Amino acid sequence: MQIRPVSEAFAQGQLFMHTTTEQSIPTTDLWGTSPLNWALMALCIVLLLISMRRFISVLPSIWDTLFRWREIVSIEGNMRLSRERDSVALASIFICSLCISRLGLFHNKFLSALSPGFQTLAIIGILCAYLLARWIAGAVTPTGKIRFDTAKISGHGGANFFILETFFLAIGITILAISSSCLPHIKTAAYIFTGLLFTVNLIRRYQIITQDCGFFTAISYLCSVEILPAVLLVISMVYL
């Protein structure tokens, strides 16, 4: 094997070698550069301040729904508590959407083409569309042997877990504000908490519904009013 002189490896003063350049990864927080996001954050803070007293009032009862299905029935039987819960749940739609946007939990393809501010608005629309689909599914699905009051109590119970979901995401946002390096761990925890809360919600609804009907009726009803809208949401996150 002939060894060529070093000078022949150069042509016009350049060394011809296969090199790779490491591309720098931008670290700019694009979400925080949007004035629209800051305006939405200000509105979110206003909603938090308005809803704080009611949230503190309903939180102990809502927390108990994680462990006892009868607590859901008790909340619905208390007019003052149920109204406060509903008002907090309504405010949570906007707050939860903002948290989802800040943490980057939705990965819809069309979102990448939007500016950070409009991404937040789109996420609000996606979440509202999911809740609307869930409401329509509950309205059109035949209850069969399930009494109207039982179906109503079961359906309203989902608001309790939605508030808890928003509460956990708000904690994640607070941690992110302290240490931005925790974002990957916060996102993982958010997905896990969401899955656990959705599972507990299904179990509680099943326990309430089976007071009126059997196993197969309860499962088929829940597939229509809870699982189907959730599947549509996941499909939209993957393919849209």
Residue pairs with C-beta under 8 A, 6 or more apart in sequence:
9 15
9 16
10 16
29 180
30 116
31 37
31 101
31 102
31 104
31 116
32 38
33 116
34 115
34 116
34 117
34 120
35 117
36 115
36 116
36 117
36 118
36 120
36 121
37 101
37 102
37 116
37 117
37 120
40 98
40 117
40 120
41 98
43 94
44 94
44 95
44 98
47 91
47 94
47 95
48 91
48 95
50 91
51 87
51 88
51 91
54 84
54 87
54 88
55 88
55 163
57 81
57 84
58 75
58 81
58 84
58 85
58 88
58 163
59 167
61 71
61 74
61 75
61 81
61 85
62 75
62 85
62 160
62 163
62 164
63 164
64 71
65 71
65 72
65 75
65 157
65 160
65 161
65 204
66 164
66 200
69 203
69 204
69 207
69 208
72 153
72 154
72 156
72 157
72 160
72 204
72 208
73 153
73 208
75 81
75 82
75 85
75 157
75 160
76 82
76 152
76 153
76 156
76 157
82 156
85 159
85 160
85 163
86 156
86 159
88 163
89 159
89 162
89 163
92 162
92 163
92 165
92 166
93 124
93 127
93 128
93 131
94 124
95 166
95 170
96 127
96 162
96 165
96 166
96 169
97 120
97 123
97 124
97 127
98 120
99 166
99 169
99 170
99 172
99 173
100 106
100 123
100 127
100 169
101 116
101 119
101 120
101 123
102 173
102 176
103 169
103 172
103 173
103 176
103 183
103 186
103 187
103 190
104 183
104 187
105 187
105 190
105 191
106 123
106 126
106 237
107 237
107 238
108 122
108 126
108 236
108 237
108 240
109 239
109 240
110 122
110 240
111 119
111 122
111 123
114 122
126 233
126 236
130 229
130 230
130 232
130 233
133 229
133 232
133 233
134 158
134 225
134 226
134 229
137 224
137 225
137 226
137 228
137 229
138 151
138 155
138 225
141 221
141 224
141 225
143 151
143 221
144 213
144 217
144 221
145 212
145 213
145 214
145 217
146 209
146 212
146 213
146 217
146 218
146 221
147 212
150 208
150 209
150 211
150 212
151 209
151 221
153 208
154 205
154 208
154 209
155 205
155 225
157 201
157 204
157 205
157 208
158 201
158 205
158 226
161 197
161 198
161 200
161 201
164 197
165 193
165 194
165 197
168 190
168 193
168 197
169 190
172 186
172 189
172 190
175 182
175 186
176 182
176 183
176 186
198 230
201 226
202 222
202 226
202 227
205 222
205 226
206 218
206 219
206 222
209 217
209 218
209 221
209 222
210 218
213 221
